[in-house]
Amino acid sequence: MASTDFKDYYAVLGVSRSADADEIKRLFRKLARKYHPDLNPNDAVAETKFKEINEAYEVLSDSDKRKKYDQFGQYWKQAGQGGFGGGYGGGSGFDDADFGRFNNFDEFINELLGRFNQPSGGAYGARGPAGAGFGGGFGGPGQQQATTSLDQEAKLSLSLGDAFQGTRKSIRANGRSIEVNIPAGVKEGSKVRLRGKGMASAYGQQGDLYLIISLQSHSFFKLEGENLSCEVPIAPDEAALGTQIEVPTPEGRVSVNVPAGIRSGQSLRLRGKGWPKRDGRGDQLVKIVIATPKNLSDDERELYEKLQTVRSSDPRSRLDGVTL
């Protein structure tokens, strides 16, 4: 085969051929962190390098696979450009390993790693094979396993007040109790990343845990983007004459002027009283709802009837001439 067919896994990891298991693991972890897809998004070169690093580690971290790989390397040097059919089969000093049946290096490595029925070069997920500590991998001969990630997700439900102010929560994940600081201003669907709190591999790699925030409903406030909204009822006479009302805000009640003639559904804006954001706070929107009284006293009824007779405006005048 051509000299480019053989992959020198020792060179890939940057270790000597006499390196022990601890040194191989140390160099692998260093390179895996450097080229991990999470740290190199949309980088095809880094992704290819990451796959190569994982493949090298999967071979060299296993004593039996490493021994066979070393034997194959010696065989490859002897075979040179003569291919694999030149009589370097059993009985040639390679523990009766019939390397001559492989047409190229990929065929050898696929069988060594149990990648039967896999495309040449193996198949890795974005986070690498099992054993490398980044999820999924390959089973034994004839067996394939879906690649998975060591990263995990979990939902965390918060009251609107906790999300607004920020809080500290105790959660359980992977059999452990974890204290989590939730920053002020998280929203529905926000992700809080806990580094190294995900699943662990047999080789010491640790995924991350992502907490997906869900917000509980509140009896008065609603979150709309960066703003808090609320509804405040006023009486018909207050709407007609204007008034001053007390409105709850996250910091307490404030006095708000309602202009005369306000319509039901109009909103008053309280600047800087809304949701926390990077550059300050959003606004609080106070939606005015005119509350029509249902049970009138005799005096109230008399006044409303008098108002009805002296009223100068017609609220339905704009409907004149409306047709389809």
Secondary structure, DSSP 4 states (H G I P E B T S, - for coil): --TTTS--HHHHHT--TT--HHHHHHHHHHHHHHH-TTTSTT-HHHHHHHHHHHHHHHHHTSHHHHHHHHHHHHHHHHHGGG-S-SS--TTSSSTT--GGG-SSHHHHHHHHTT-TTPPTT----TT--TTTTSS--B-STT-B-----S-EEEEEEE-HHHHHH-EEEEEEETTEEEEEEEPTT--TT-EEEETT-S-B-TTS-B--EEEEEEE---SS-EEETTEEEEEEEE-HHHHHH-EEEEEEETTEEEEEEEPTTPPTT-EEEETT-S-EETTEE--EEEEEEE---SS--HHHHHHHHHHHHH----TTGGGTT---
